[in-house]
């Protein structure tokens, strides 16, 4: 239980980044905390 309580503040904080690149309409690149993060968007119909 102590482990969960220690992680709770981290889980509640959202990551904020800057959109740096859009590729193929479904791949986005963000920069946050000095790291590049690749995000793929999945479509379902």
Secondary structure, 3 states (H helix, E strand, C coil): CHHHHHHHHHHHCCCCCEEEEEECCCEEEEEECCEEEEEECCCCC
